[in-house]
């Protein structure tokens, strides 16, 4: 199906594409801008906050799927309004948007392909890496589904000691085995075969996803506190206490002998 080409917007009007990093930066800028303006009416009550664990390894996979799906839909809405760059299509483009939603598709992959939090966060990391190394690629309604099944396959093989066969990934993702093999090879070539992000990178992506989503926060870290009026025992005081106990013990033994 041919795509209608329109004149691309100038760089001064708006950026050519959006990735997860650019969306995070724009959200921060909008937040700081809104803080500077004084509200004219009372703010509505804040919704209940969902606290996420500080370690992404222990978070609920369903919550992480929700965070990633929201971010992906923002990218899709942004990039769908931008004409194709030079009218070029990539192997990740479909002829038409699939009938299944992004959230349902990602949940299907997570359930039937057993995607863990590190794999899901690596898939988010791949968005920025692929967009940086392959400018013709963007996350849109025509590319997001094929990107997800490809990145899930690659991340599972790169980060897990055990993973499913391509037959399983193809069946779960709704693509042919041959098509998945071509997508996987194209993906690896475009990201220069570097598919294992550093642990601290995944931590940054996890915190960014939580912070940019309304109603979600990282749970506060609990620190040990000293009650007012009490002093934390020092080594010297502990020694004095031990010596005092020894003295009381000797006195008690002498009384028994007497």
For each residue, the residues with C-beta under 8 A, 3 or more apart:
1: 95 96
2:
3: 84 87 89
4:
5: 83 84 87
6: 83
7: 83
8: 16 82 83 85
9: 13 14 16 82 83
10: 13
11: 15 16
12:
13: 9 10
14: 9 82
15: 11 18 22
16: 8 9 11 82 85 135
17: 79 82 85 131 135 138
18: 15 22 23 74 75 78 79 138 139
19: 22 23 75 127 128 131 132 139
20: 23 24 71 75 124 127 128 205 208
21: 24 25 128
22: 15 18 19 25 26
23: 18 19 20 26 27 71 74 75 78 212
24: 20 21 27 28 208 212
25: 21 22 28 29
26: 22 23 29 30
27: 23 24 30 31 212
28: 24 25 31 32
29: 25 26 32 33
30: 26 27 33 34
31: 27 28 34 35
32: 28 29 35 36
33: 29 30 36 37
34: 30 31 37
35: 31 32
36: 32 33
37: 33 34
38:
39: 42 43
40:
41:
42: 39
43: 39
44:
45:
46: 49
47: 214 215
48: 215
49: 46 215 216 217
50: 63 215 216 217
51: 216 217 218 219
52: 59 63 210 216 217 218 219
53: 56 58 59 218 219
54: 218 219 221
55: 58 59
56: 53 59 64 117 118 121 202 203 206
57: 117 118
58: 53 55
59: 52 53 55 56 63 64 117 206
60: 63 64
61: 64 65 110 115 116 117 120
62: 65 66 107
63: 50 52 59 60 66 67 216
64: 56 59 60 61 67 68 117 120 121 209
65: 61 62 68 69 103 106 107 110 120
66: 62 63 69 70 103
67: 63 64 70 71 209 210 213 216
68: 64 65 71 72 106 120 123 124 209
69: 65 66 72 73 102 103 106 107
70: 66 67 73 74 213
71: 20 23 67 68 74 75 124 209 212 213
72: 68 69 75 76 102 106 139 144
73: 69 70 76 77 102 103
74: 18 23 70 71 77 78
75: 18 19 20 23 71 72 78 79 127 138 139 140 144
76: 72 73 79 80 102 139 140 141 144
77: 73 74 80 81
78: 18 23 74 75 81 82
79: 17 18 75 76 82 138 139 140
80: 76 77 140 141
81: 77 78
82: 8 9 14 16 17 78 79 138
83: 5 6 7 8 9 87
84: 3 5 87 88 89
85: 8 16 17 88 135 136 138
86: 136
87: 3 5 83 84
88: 84 85 136
89: 3 84 93
90: 93 134 136 137 143
91: 146 182 183 186
92: 137 143 146 147 150 183 186
93: 89 90 142 143 146
94: 97 98 142 143 145 146
95: 1
96: 1 142
97: 94 141 142
98: 94 105 145 174
99:
100: 104 105 108 145 174
101: 104 105
102: 69 72 73 76 105 106 144 145 148
103: 65 66 69 73 106 107
104: 100 101 107 108
105: 98 100 101 102 108 109 145 148
106: 65 68 69 72 102 103 109 110 148
107: 62 65 69 103 104 110 111
108: 100 104 105 111 112 172
109: 105 106 112 113 115 148 149 152 172 173
110: 61 65 106 107 113 114 115 120
111: 107 108 114
112: 108 109 168 172
113: 109 110 152 156 164 168 169 172
114: 110 111 164
115: 61 109 110 119 120 152 155 156
116: 61 119 120 160
117: 56 57 59 61 64 120 121 206
118: 56 57 121 122 159 202
119: 115 116 122 123 152 155 156 159 160
120: 61 64 65 68 110 115 116 117 123 124
121: 56 64 117 118 124 125 197 202 205 206 209
122: 118 119 125 126 151 155 158 159 195 196 197 202
123: 68 119 120 126 127 148 151 152 155
124: 20 68 71 120 121 127 128 205 209
125: 121 122 128 129 197 201 202 205
126: 122 123 129 130 147 151 154 155 187 191 195
127: 19 20 75 123 124 130 131 139 147
128: 19 20 21 124 125 131 132
129: 125 126 132 133 191 194
130: 126 127 133 134 137 147 187 190 191
131: 17 19 127 128 134 135 137 138 139
132: 19 128 129
133: 129 130 190 191 192
134: 90 130 131 137 190
135: 16 17 85 131
136: 85 86 88 90
137: 90 92 130 131 134 143 190
138: 17 18 75 79 82 85 131 143
139: 18 19 72 75 76 79 127 131 143 144 147
140: 75 76 79 80 143 144
141: 76 80 97 144
142: 93 94 96 97
143: 90 92 93 94 137 138 139 140 146 147
144: 72 75 76 102 139 140 141 147 148
145: 94 98 100 102 105 148 149 173 174
146: 91 92 93 94 143 149 150 175 183
147: 92 126 127 130 139 143 144 150 151
148: 102 105 106 109 123 144 145 151 152 173
149: 109 145 146 152 153 169 170 172 173 174 175 180 183
150: 92 146 147 153 154 180 183 184 186 187
151: 122 123 126 147 148 154 155 187
152: 109 113 115 119 123 148 149 155 156 169 173
153: 149 150 156 157 166 169 173 180 184
154: 126 150 151 157 158 184 187 188 195
155: 115 119 122 123 126 151 152 158 159 195
156: 113 115 119 152 153 159 160 163 164 169
157: 153 154 160 163
158: 122 154 155 195 196
159: 118 119 122 155 156 196
160: 116 119 156 157 163
161:
162:
163: 156 157 160
164: 113 114 156 167 168 169
165: 168 169
166: 153 169 170 177 180 181 184
167: 164 170 171 177
168: 112 113 164 165 171 172
169: 113 149 152 153 156 164 165 166 172 173 180
170: 149 166 167 173 175 176 177 179 180
171: 167 168 174
172: 108 109 112 113 149 168 169
173: 109 145 148 149 152 153 169 170 180
174: 98 100 145 149 171
175: 146 149 170 179 180 183
176: 170 179 180
177: 166 167 170 180 181
178: 181 182
179: 170 175 176 182 183
180: 149 150 153 166 169 170 173 175 176 177 183 184
181: 166 177 178 184 185
182: 91 178 179 185 186
183: 91 92 146 149 150 175 179 180 186 187
184: 150 153 154 166 180 181 187 188
185: 181 182 188 189
186: 91 92 150 182 183 189 190
187: 126 130 150 151 154 183 184 190 191
188: 154 184 185 191 193 195
189: 185 186 192 193
190: 130 133 134 137 186 187
191: 126 129 130 133 187 188 194 195
192: 133 189
193: 188 189
194: 129 191
195: 122 126 154 155 158 188 191
196: 122 158 159
197: 121 122 125 201 202
198: 201 202
199: 202 203
200: 203 204
201: 125 197 198 204 205
202: 56 118 121 122 125 197 198 199 205 206
203: 56 199 200 206 207
204: 200 201 207 208
205: 20 121 124 125 201 202 208 209
206: 56 59 117 121 202 203 209 210
207: 203 204 210 211 218
208: 20 24 204 205 211 212
209: 64 67 68 71 121 124 205 206 212 213
210: 52 67 206 207 213 216 217 218
211: 207 208 217 218
212: 23 24 27 71 208 209
213: 67 70 71 209 210 216
214: 47
215: 47 48 49 50
216: 49 50 51 52 63 67 210 213
217: 49 50 51 52 210 211
218: 51 52 53 54 207 210 211
219: 51 52 53 54
220:
221: 54
222:
223:
224:
225:
226: 230 231 232
227: 230
228:
229:
230: 226 227
231: 226
232: 226
233: 237 238 241
234: 237 238
235: 238 239
236: 239 240
237: 233 234 240 241
238: 233 234 235 241 242
239: 235 236 242 243
240: 236 237 243 244
241: 233 237 238 244 245
242: 238 239 245 246
243: 239 240 246 247
244: 240 241 247 248
245: 241 242 248 249
246: 242 243 249 250
247: 243 244 250 251
248: 244 245 251 252
249: 245 246 252 253
250: 246 247 253 254
251: 247 248 254 255
252: 248 249 255 256
253: 249 250 256 257
254: 250 251 257 258
255: 251 252 258
256: 252 253
257: 253 254
258: 254 255
